[in-house]
């Protein structure tokens, strides 16, 4: 089969290659992948990924071979899947606990954008115990995780403050449900109850001064690439919590919930950048440079 593999000598450290097809375990289905998406955290940078490794967290397609155990969907079923690797390939073996069935009205390109970004946003808001009336700030709001977090926080009844580096994306975020679109923490005004931070760096340290006592900051990304410097006693003085979250594991039920929200029109998938997987190196560069609004999706053509 063909797959995108890590090649440290290639543009974007990625190349299309022929590799052996995966052999599914007893509780795994074999999926013929139709579309996948790019996430900042999975892009090969430096020497963090071995040569010829097949990355890919998100993938949507059709079950080609059902699980030998009898669990999960039958062959021919449309699904969206999550896993730590193997999504950037024509065939993916995935545990039946890490997928959800797709209704016909949800396209593969929509579904492929959901797993990591959607799960991260959903589980972060759940960890924060968001309630109606809470003031929620989302940094990196126009990115993959961010644009889902804005919508899910609004659906939960929160007052949503979307922080972006590019103010030209304000209209889009307002249409998604943001009450306020800001370019920095100093514009927040009154303290917020919850921060979902996708950026890290200096801004994360600044946000501490804009969270009410008893509030929480959840770190879910570090798109700035910069180091955050803070003294632990800052959190003590401010009486706030700082925690991290990484989505993954037993994702099936939450994926099904996200799919249902998309199917009934309550969740919009911002995946305006949809290209052939041959464009992966260029799209990866655009993602690192933060030129992508929402999600970048690859079609396996």
N, C-alpha and C positions, 0 to 999 in steps of 0.2 A: 504494500500500500504506500501511498505518498503521505508525507508529513512534513511539517515545519520543524526543523531541528536546530539546535544551537550549533553555530559555527563561528568561532571567535575570530576567524579571518574574513568573514563575509560582511557586507554592509548590514548594519543593524544587528550583527551577530546572529543572523538567521538565514537559512536557506531551505528551499524545498528539496526533499530527498526521498529515496525509496528505502523503507524500513520494514522489518517483519511486523505482521499484524499481531495484536495482542491476543492472548489466549485467556478467555474469561474464566474466573473461578466459579464454583457451584452457585454462589449467590449473586453472580454478576450477569448482566445482559451485555450483548455486543451491539453497539449503536453505530449505524452509518451516519456520520456527521454531515449535516448540511450547512451549518453556520457556527462560528465561534466568535469570541470577542477578545479584545486586548485589555488587560489590567496592568496598571503601573507596576504593581508589586511582582509580577511574574516575568517582566521583561529581563532578558539576560544582560547584565551589566558587569563589567570587570570580569573576574573569574568565578563568579558566584554560581554558575551552572556548568556542569560537565559537558564536554564536547559530545555532540550527537544526541543530547538529551531532548526529549519531545515535551515541550511545555504545554500549557493550556489548562486553565481552571474551568472555563465555561464552554459548553457545547450543547447544541440542539440538533436533533435528527430523528431517525426512524430506527426502532429496534430491529436488528437483522437476525439476531439469535436470542431467544428467551433464556432465562437462567435455568440451569440444569436442575436446581432445587425445586422448581415450580413456582418460586416467589416472583413477584413483580409482573410487569406487563408482557403481553404476548408479542410475538414477531409481527411487524407491521404497525406497531403503535408509535405515534408521534410523541417524543419526550424532550425534556430539557434536563441537563445533567450538570453535576458539580463533581470536581475531583482535584487533587493536587497536581496532576500532570496528565498528559495524553490527550487533551482536548483539541490540539492543533494537528489533527490527523484525520484521515478518512474513516478510520474505525477506532472506536473507543470502548474499552471494557469498563463498566461502572457498576458498583454495588447497587442493588435495588433500593437501598435506603437513601441513596443520593440522587434521586431523580423524581420528576413529576410528569404526569401525562398532560399533553397539550391538547386543548380543544382546537377545532379547525379554525376558529377566528383569530387565534394567536399565531402570527407568522414565526418561522424559524429565526429570522433576523431580530425580531423583538425578543423572543425567548432567550436567544444566545447572550443578550446583554444583561439578563436578570441575575444569574446566580451569585457571583461574588459581590457585585455592587449592591444589588437589591437585598441580599441576605445581610450584608454588613450594616446597611442603613436600618433594616427592620430589627435586627438583634441589638443594635446600639440603642435604639429608642426603647426597646423592651428593657434593656439593662438599666436605662435611666428612669424607667417607670414614668414615662411622659403621661400627663393628664390634661384634660381640657383646661385652657387658661394658662398653662405654662408658657413662659417665654423661652423659646428655643433658638439658639444661634447655630448655624451650619456654616463652617468655613469650607473653602473650595467648593462652593455650592453649585457651580456650573459643571462640575466633573461627574464621573460615573456614579460614585457613591453619593455625592452631594445632591444631585438633582432628584434622586430617589428619596433621600432623607427629607428634603424640602416638602415633597408631596406627602410622604407618610406622616410627618409631623403635623401637617395641615389636616390630614384625615383624622388624626387623633385629637383635633380640637385645639392645637397649640397656636400661639402667636409666633410666626416664623420670621426670623431675621437671617437673610441669606448674605453671606460675605463672599465677595468675589474680587479677583485682581483685575478683571476686565469689565468695566462698567457697561460696555456695549451689550452685555448679556442680561441686563436688568429686565428688559421687556419680556424675554423668554422666561426668566425665573418668576416674574410676577404672574405670568399666564399659568405657570405650574402651581402657584399657590402661595408664593412668598408674600408676606405682608409688607416687608421692607427689604430693599436690596442695598447693601452697604459695601464700602471698599476698605473698611478697617474697623477694629474693635472700638476705637475712640468715638465712632458714630452710634454706638449702641444706646447711649443715654442711660436709662434705668437698667439695673443689673438683671441678668437673665437667670433662669433656673437651670438650664441645661445647655452645654456646648458639645456639639459633635465636631471634632477637629480633624480635618483631612490634610492639613498643611504642615503643622509642626513649626520648628524653627523659632525665631524671635516672637512671632505672633502668638504662639501657644503661651509663652511666658506672660505676654501682655493681657491675655484673656482672663487670667486669674483675678485681675482687678475689676472685672466686669461680670462676675458671677456672685449671686446673692449668698449669704451664709446658709449652709445646708445644701447648696447646689452641687452640681457634678460636671466635670469635664471628661468626656470619653475620647481618647486618642485612637483614631481609626486609620490614620495615614500620615505620611510625612512628605507630601509632594514637593515641598520647598527644598528638600535635600539638606537643609541646614540643621545644625545642632541646637537643641533647646537648653538654655541654661537657667536653672532656678534653684532656690534654696528650699529644702523640704519645709522649713518653718513658715514659708510663704503660705503654704496650704493650711498650716495650723492656724496662723493668724487670720486667714480669710474664712476659716471654717468650711472649706469645700473639699470635695474628693476629686482625685485624678486617677483614672484607670484606663486600661487599654483593652481593645477587643479585636479579635480576628475571627471572621466568620468561617465556619467549616465544621463538618461532622453531623451526621443524622439530619440532613438538610431537606429531606423529602417533603415533610409537612409544611415547612416554611416556604419551600419552592412552590408547592401547590397553592398556598395562600397568595403569593405574589402573582402567580399565573391567573388566578381567579380575579384579582384586582385589575389586571390588564384586560382580561376578557370582557369584563363589564364596564370598562371605560373609566375606572376610578384611578388608575395609575398609567401615566404616559411614559413610554420608553423613549428617551432621547437618544436615538441612534441614527442621526442624519448622515453619519459617515459610514457608508456601507460599500466595501470594495472587494475585489478578488483577493484571495489569500496570497497571490503573487505580489501584492502591494504591502505585505506585512512589514518589511524593513522600513519603508517610508512612513507608514502609519505609526510604527513604534517610535520613530524619531519625532513625529508630530505630537504623540502622547507625552513623551518626556519633556518636550518644549511647551507643553500645556496649550497647544493650538487646537485641541479637540474639545468641542462642546458636547457634553453628555458622554456617550459611549462610541467606540470605534468597533465595527463589526466586520468580520471577514466571511465571505462566501466561498465555500469549497467547490469551485467550478472546475 
